[in-house]
Amino acid sequence: MLFRVDPTSTVPLGDQIAACVRRAVADGAAAPGERLPAARVLAESLGVNVHTVLRGYQRLREEGLIELRRGRGAAIADGASPHRARLLERVREAVEEARGLGLTPDELLTLVRTEFGAL
């Protein structure tokens, strides 16, 4: 799995790391059970703080894409699917666009609920 970050980007580095994993799952390049690099190793290779990597990994855990086990590291979760990973990327893009338009979280949720009702 290839990890790349752009320190000049406005996207936080932890979010960029999480996006690399999401893309790998979405593209089928990372499958359930596949282990991710140790946080310290990845931090050294990217030239970032280990806590930055851990923030990215924590976000992925919250999204259900990876499992974190103390002493065993991080691995792609059994329930992770390319479809879910692509949807998560689109949701993040929609949230960023909503922020750019000045929408509040409640306004965005209302839009999503309305769309769900229209289905």
C-alpha positions in Angstrom: 0.0 0.0 0.0 1.4 3.4 -1.0 1.2 6.3 1.5 1.7 9.8 0.3 1.1 13.1 2.2 1.4 16.7 1.0 2.6 18.9 3.9 1.5 22.0 1.9 -2.1 20.8 1.6 -4.9 22.3 3.8 -6.0 18.8 4.5 -4.6 17.6 7.9 -1.9 15.0 7.5 -3.8 12.4 9.6 -6.7 12.8 7.2 -4.4 12.3 4.3 -3.1 9.1 5.8 -6.6 7.9 6.4 -7.5 8.8 2.8 -4.6 6.6 1.5 -6.1 3.6 3.3 -9.6 4.4 2.1 -8.5 4.6 -1.5 -6.6 1.3 -1.2 -9.7 -0.4 0.2 -11.9 1.2 -2.5 -9.5 0.2 -5.3 -9.2 -3.4 -4.0 -5.5 -2.9 -3.3 -6.0 -3.6 0.4 -8.2 -6.5 1.5 -9.7 -7.5 4.9 -7.1 -8.9 7.2 -4.2 -7.0 5.6 -1.9 -5.4 8.1 -1.0 -1.7 8.0 2.4 -0.5 8.7 3.2 0.1 12.4 2.5 3.7 13.3 6.1 4.5 14.2 7.5 2.9 11.0 4.9 4.8 8.8 5.6 8.1 10.7 9.3 7.8 10.1 8.9 7.0 6.4 6.5 9.9 5.9 8.5 12.3 8.1 5.5 13.0 10.4 4.8 12.6 14.1 3.7 9.2 15.2 0.6 10.8 16.8 -0.4 12.1 13.3 -0.4 8.5 12.0 -2.4 7.4 15.1 -5.0 10.1 14.4 -5.4 8.8 10.9 -5.7 5.2 12.1 -8.2 6.2 14.8 -10.4 7.9 12.2 -10.4 4.7 10.1 -11.2 2.7 13.2 -14.2 5.0 13.9 -15.3 4.5 10.3 -15.1 0.7 10.7 -12.4 0.3 8.0 -9.6 -0.9 10.3 -9.2 -2.8 13.6 -6.6 -1.6 16.1 -5.3 -4.1 18.6 -2.8 -3.2 21.2 0.5 -5.0 20.5 -0.8 -6.4 17.2 -1.1 -3.2 15.2 -3.7 -2.2 12.7 -5.4 -4.3 10.0 -8.1 -3.8 7.5 -11.4 -4.8 9.2 -13.2 -8.0 8.1 -16.3 -5.9 7.2 -14.4 -3.3 5.1 -15.6 -3.3 1.6 -14.6 -1.2 -1.5 -18.2 0.1 -1.7 -18.1 1.4 1.9 -14.7 2.9 1.4 -15.8 4.8 -1.7 -18.9 6.0 0.1 -16.9 7.3 3.0 -14.7 9.2 0.6 -17.7 10.8 -1.0 -19.2 11.7 2.4 -15.9 13.4 3.4 -16.0 15.3 0.1 -19.6 16.3 0.7 -18.8 17.6 4.2 -15.8 19.6 2.9 -18.0 21.1 0.2 -20.7 21.9 2.7 -18.2 23.6 4.9 -17.0 25.7 1.9 -20.5 26.8 1.3 -21.0 27.8 4.9 -23.6 25.1 5.7 -23.9 24.0 9.3 -23.8 20.3 10.2 -27.6 20.4 10.9 -28.2 21.9 7.4 -26.2 19.2 5.8 -28.0 16.4 7.8 -31.3 17.9 6.7 -30.2 17.7 3.1 -29.2 14.1 3.5 -32.4 13.2 5.3 -34.5 14.9 2.6 -32.6 12.9 -0.1 -33.1 9.6 1.8 -36.9 10.4 2.0 -36.9 11.0 -1.8 -35.5 7.6 -2.5 
